[in-house]
Amino acid sequence: MRVLAVHAHPVPESYGRALFEAAVETLRAGGHEVDALDLYAEGFAPAMDADERRRHNVPGPNRRGLEPDIARLERTEALVLVYPTWWFGMPAMLKGWFDRVWMPGVAFDLDAETITPRLTRIRKLTVITTYGSPWWVVNLWLMRADRRIVAGFRRLLHPNCTQEWLALYRLDTATDAARSAFLERVRRSLARL
């Protein structure tokens, strides 16, 4: 399976980077073709300029300057997102990747009445994330805002796309044992992909 693993954390020695590396290693060991995209390391520019925004909804011209990123996405059969949850959502870098690359003519077709998904090759979506907050805060107080955002993107994939959400809570106070156990959980999950 062709897997696009997307990482969004600015610190190369972070626990998030360890999660990303574990994910990529596990997927490759499972025989998958893995395209490892580290948005910060590759210098992805998350912000649109005015010219790009003007042509954003015009399929064809909207691809200009993003052809390599679009090609990576269009080849994908499984998507793995690895990022920390900050301020109730994904980092701006990852949100900018969605804003710029998941555009009309790439992720969906748009007409006056409907949105037609175009990324129907993607049959598996896995999110690997961390929270500083405890489980009860994320699930009760934040009302799962992060999952609602990803659920919106999920609608642009194959109709039978399966989704898995792997989360480590209380990262800020997690013990080494808790971090190691979560790394193993990620490895076990991706070994079944």
C-alpha positions as CSV (number, residue, x, y, z in Angstrom):
1,M,0.0,0.0,0.0
2,R,1.2,3.5,-0.8
3,V,1.3,5.4,2.5
4,L,1.8,9.1,3.0
5,A,3.0,9.8,6.5
6,V,2.8,13.5,7.4
7,H,4.6,14.9,10.4
8,A,4.1,18.4,11.8
9,H,6.3,19.3,14.7
10,P,9.1,21.9,14.6
11,V,11.5,20.3,17.1
12,P,13.5,17.4,15.6
13,E,14.2,15.8,19.0
14,S,10.6,15.9,20.1
15,Y,8.5,12.9,21.2
16,G,6.3,13.7,18.1
17,R,9.4,13.0,15.9
18,A,9.9,9.7,17.7
19,L,6.2,8.8,17.0
20,F,6.7,9.7,13.3
21,E,9.9,7.6,13.0
22,A,8.2,4.7,14.7
23,A,5.3,5.0,12.3
24,V,7.5,5.1,9.2
25,E,9.7,2.2,10.4
26,T,6.7,0.0,11.2
27,L,5.0,0.7,7.9
28,R,8.1,0.0,5.9
29,A,8.8,-3.2,7.9
30,G,5.2,-4.2,6.9
31,G,6.1,-3.9,3.2
32,H,4.3,-0.7,2.5
33,E,5.7,2.0,0.2
34,V,6.1,5.0,2.6
35,D,6.4,8.6,1.6
36,A,7.6,10.3,4.8
37,L,6.7,14.0,4.7
38,D,8.1,16.1,7.5
39,L,6.5,19.5,6.8
40,Y,9.0,21.5,8.9
41,A,12.1,19.7,7.8
42,E,11.1,20.1,4.1
43,G,10.4,23.8,4.6
44,F,6.7,23.6,3.6
45,A,5.3,27.2,3.4
46,P,1.8,26.9,5.1
47,A,0.6,30.4,4.2
48,M,-1.0,31.4,0.9
49,D,-0.1,34.6,-0.7
50,A,-2.7,36.8,-2.4
51,D,-2.0,35.4,-5.9
52,E,-2.4,31.8,-4.8
53,R,-5.6,32.6,-3.0
54,R,-7.1,34.3,-6.1
55,R,-6.5,31.2,-8.2
56,H,-7.2,28.7,-5.4
57,N,-10.7,27.7,-6.6
58,V,-9.7,27.4,-10.3
59,P,-8.6,23.8,-11.0
60,G,-5.4,23.8,-13.1
61,P,-3.9,27.2,-12.3
62,N,-4.4,26.5,-8.6
63,R,-1.7,23.7,-8.8
64,R,1.1,26.1,-9.8
65,G,4.0,25.8,-7.4
66,L,2.4,22.9,-5.5
67,E,2.8,20.1,-8.1
68,P,5.2,17.9,-6.1
69,D,3.0,18.1,-3.0
70,I,-0.1,17.4,-5.0
71,A,1.5,14.4,-6.8
72,R,2.4,12.9,-3.4
73,L,-1.2,13.2,-2.2
74,E,-2.7,11.8,-5.4
75,R,-0.6,8.7,-5.2
76,T,-1.7,8.0,-1.6
77,E,-3.7,4.9,-0.6
78,A,-3.3,5.4,3.2
79,L,-2.8,8.6,5.1
80,V,-1.0,8.8,8.5
81,L,-1.0,12.1,10.3
82,V,1.4,12.6,13.2
83,Y,1.1,15.9,15.1
84,P,0.6,17.4,18.5
85,T,-2.7,18.9,19.4
86,W,-2.2,22.6,20.3
87,W,-4.9,25.0,21.2
88,F,-7.7,22.6,20.4
89,G,-6.4,21.6,17.0
90,M,-3.6,20.8,14.7
91,P,-0.5,23.0,14.3
92,A,-0.7,25.8,11.8
93,M,1.9,24.1,9.6
94,L,-0.4,21.1,9.1
95,K,-3.5,23.2,8.7
96,G,-1.7,25.2,6.1
97,W,-0.8,22.0,4.2
98,F,-4.5,21.1,4.1
99,D,-5.4,24.7,3.1
100,R,-2.9,24.8,0.3
101,V,-2.8,21.2,-1.1
102,W,-6.3,19.9,-0.5
103,M,-7.9,22.2,-3.1
104,P,-10.6,22.0,-5.7
105,G,-9.5,19.7,-8.6
106,V,-7.2,17.8,-6.2
107,A,-9.2,16.8,-3.1
108,F,-12.6,17.5,-4.4
109,D,-14.7,19.0,-7.2
110,L,-16.9,21.8,-6.4
111,D,-20.0,23.0,-8.2
112,A,-23.0,25.2,-7.1
113,E,-24.7,22.4,-5.2
114,T,-22.2,19.6,-4.3
115,I,-18.7,18.7,-3.3
116,T,-17.5,15.5,-5.0
117,P,-14.6,13.7,-3.3
118,R,-11.5,13.1,-5.5
119,L,-9.1,11.4,-3.0
120,T,-11.0,8.1,-3.2
121,R,-7.8,6.1,-3.5
122,I,-7.2,6.7,0.2
123,R,-8.9,3.9,2.1
124,K,-7.2,4.3,5.5
125,L,-6.7,7.3,7.7
126,T,-4.7,7.2,10.9
127,V,-4.2,10.1,13.2
128,I,-1.4,9.9,15.8
129,T,-1.6,12.8,18.2
130,T,-0.6,14.0,21.7
131,Y,-2.4,16.3,24.1
132,G,-1.0,18.1,27.1
133,S,-4.5,17.9,28.8
134,P,-6.0,14.8,30.5
135,W,-8.5,12.7,28.7
136,W,-11.5,14.1,30.5
137,V,-10.7,17.7,29.5
138,V,-10.2,16.8,25.9
139,N,-13.4,14.7,25.7
140,L,-15.7,16.8,27.8
141,W,-14.5,20.3,27.8
142,L,-13.0,20.6,24.3
143,M,-15.9,18.6,22.8
144,R,-13.6,16.9,20.3
145,A,-13.0,19.9,18.0
146,D,-9.9,18.2,16.6
147,R,-11.8,15.1,15.5
148,R,-14.5,17.2,13.9
149,I,-11.9,18.9,11.7
150,V,-10.4,15.6,10.6
151,A,-13.9,14.1,10.1
152,G,-14.5,16.8,7.5
153,F,-11.3,15.9,5.6
154,R,-12.3,12.2,5.9
155,R,-15.4,12.9,3.7
156,L,-13.1,13.6,0.8
157,L,-11.6,10.0,0.9
158,H,-13.0,6.6,-0.2
159,P,-16.5,6.1,1.1
160,N,-15.4,3.1,3.0
161,C,-12.2,4.6,4.4
162,T,-11.5,3.4,7.9
163,Q,-10.2,5.8,10.5
164,E,-8.2,5.2,13.6
165,W,-7.4,7.8,16.2
166,L,-4.4,7.1,18.5
167,A,-3.9,9.7,21.2
168,L,-1.6,10.1,24.2
169,Y,-3.1,12.4,26.9
170,R,-1.2,14.3,29.6
171,L,2.0,14.4,27.5
172,D,3.4,17.2,29.6
173,T,3.5,14.9,32.7
174,A,3.8,11.5,31.0
175,T,6.3,9.1,32.4
176,D,8.9,7.4,30.2
177,A,6.9,4.2,30.7
178,A,3.7,5.9,29.4
179,R,5.5,7.3,26.4
180,S,7.1,3.9,25.6
181,A,3.8,2.2,26.0
182,F,2.2,4.6,23.5
183,L,5.0,4.1,21.0
184,E,4.3,0.4,21.2
185,R,0.6,1.0,20.7
186,V,1.4,3.0,17.6
187,R,3.6,0.2,16.3
188,R,1.0,-2.5,16.9
189,S,-1.7,-0.5,15.3
190,L,0.3,0.3,12.1
191,A,1.6,-3.3,11.9
192,R,-2.0,-4.3,11.2
193,L,-2.4,-1.8,8.3
